[in-house]
Every structure is written in C-alpha cells, then in structure tokens.
Amino acid sequence: MANKFGPAVWQVDGMLLMVALIWGSSYAVAKQALLFYPVLGFLAIRFGLTFVLLLPQLRGVGRRALRPGIPLGLVMLAIFLCETWGVMLTSASNAAFLISLCVVITPFMEWLLLRQRPHHSLFIACALSLTGVWLLTGGPHLSLNAGDVLMLAAALLRAVLVCLTRRLTAGQAIPALALTAVQSGVVASGCILLGLSLPGELPALPAEPAFWFATLYLVLFATLFAMYVQNLALGRSSATRVSLLMGSEPLFGAIIAGLWLGERLGPMGWAGGLLIVLATLCTLRVGRVSIPAAKARCAPAHGEMGG
C-alpha cells in the first residue's frame, strides 16, 4: 500500500525489476553502439553526457564526493574499458552472465582487502559459479576468448570497487548521485586522454541516429533512472527486491541478446548461465544474513553496462 513517504513496496519491486531488464538490455545496446564508434570515443561521450547531467549534484554537500570519487572513478574507468572491449569481443549473453560473477567474487575480495571472512556457504556458491563459467565457455571444449577474459577482469574489478567504496566512504554522508557525477567525469576525462594518445579512437562524431539512441538510452535509463531507483529503495531492500535486481539481470541479458542480436546459447551454455545466477542468489541470501545493512547498501551497483 502506498503512503505519504513514497511508493508501495510492490511498486518498488516493479521498478527494480525494470532496472534489471534495462541493465540486461544494456549489453546488446552497447554492442550495437560500438558498430558506429570506437570504444574510447563511445565511453567519452556516454560518461561525458552523464557528468554534465549530474553536475548540479556537486553543489553544497555534494562536494564531499570529490575526494573519494577520483580514485573510485579511476577504478571505474578500468572496469568500463574491460567491459566495453569485452562486450565487443564476446557475445552479449556471455557478457551478461560473466559480469554477474562480481557478486560471488565480492565476499572473497572483502576477505582479502577488509579482513572480513566470508560465510562458509559462499565457498559452495563459488564452486557453482566456477562450474557455470566452465559450462558457459565450452565445458570439456573450454574456449575462453579475449572478450570473456576481459569480462572476468571487469567482474573482479567491480568487486574491488565495492570494497574500495566502502572503505573510502565509511562514516561519510556522500550523496550517491554526486559520487556518480565525479566518477563519470573521471571516466570521460580518462577516455579522452587515452583517445588522444591512440590514433583512430576519437574520430568525428557519428551521424547515425542508432548510435545516439543507444548512447542516450544507456545514459538516461541504465545510469540515471537506475540510480534513482536504487536511491528510492535504499534502506528498505528486501530479499525479493535484491533478488529481482541482481538475479534476473543476466537472464534478461541472454534473452534480449537472443531476440535482438540473434545470439544462441546451447543447452550447456544455458546450464552454465543458470548455475551462475543460482550462485549469485545464494551469495546475496547469505550476504544479507552475515553483512551489516550499512555495508550491504552498495549491492545493487554490481551489475550492468550502465554504470
């Protein structure tokens, strides 16, 4: 039931499911945009637009985001370079499943960086996810291409980003949109600097409407709308909401890649993808029991090409 403090729980559930659908589609959308423009140029435009739209968030208390936002933005730059080149070199469905591994990796990264030992059940989730990756990438005929390796690197870096965010923002009231603004500015600036040093990465802006539609979709929906929904749900996350967001995204990604791009996963690939999703859901369930609520708040930021 709705109340004066905001939408009803079922409305938030629906919005989070919509975000999962948008994030799942973002792999196919990014793959299409890269047909028209190089990786560094695409990222510079996408995150430059995001920075401009979020610039008003850096007023007043938003300035607190500058100090943590710059190093976090550098990590985010590495993530999106790996993700975007990765999705260009592998299938959108593989990309969606592989990036979701960051959920399973994060507890082990917390163990390494924050000295928080993961729950013993998470070792089972890790075994499930590794089996899923093995099946998804060929099983007995294992064949990891360069794109798959880059997506795995991006998943690892996303886990690092979560832990680093917790460390750098602990005890500080930093608005999420202000932090996103700083990170977006760092990613855009980094891509421009790299693009200027690499020939052919910053050509004349593309004129194709399909490129601009894809870019604006990622900026407005996969980033800004997703951030709004995350902030709306912050502090009232339930098992259902988190599972909808984190668990269904890669499935949406594979389905949309099949319907839109004509990609096809065989039975072994689907089995591997479903094992990765199962491992993700197990990790989230255990994590909600063992991780304090204040530390679990950044969980929805794990996935997607939306950033």
Buried (B, 14 or more C-beta within 10 A) or exposed (E): EEEEEEBEBEEBBBBBBBBBBBBBBBBBBBBBBBEBBBBBBBBBBBBBBBBBBBBEBBEEEBBBBBBBBBBBBBBBBBBBBBBBBBBBBBBBBBBBBBBBBBBBBBBBBBBEBEEBEBBEBBEBBBEBBBBBBBBBBBBEEEEBBEBBBBBBBBBBBBBBBBBBBBEBBEEEEBBBBBBBBBBBBBBBBBBBEBBEEEEEBBEEEBEEEEBBEBBEBBBBBBBBBBBBBBEBBEEEBBEBBBBBBBBBBBBBBBBBBBEBBEBEBEEBBBBBBBBBBBBBBBBBBBBBEBBEEEBBBBBBBBBBBBB
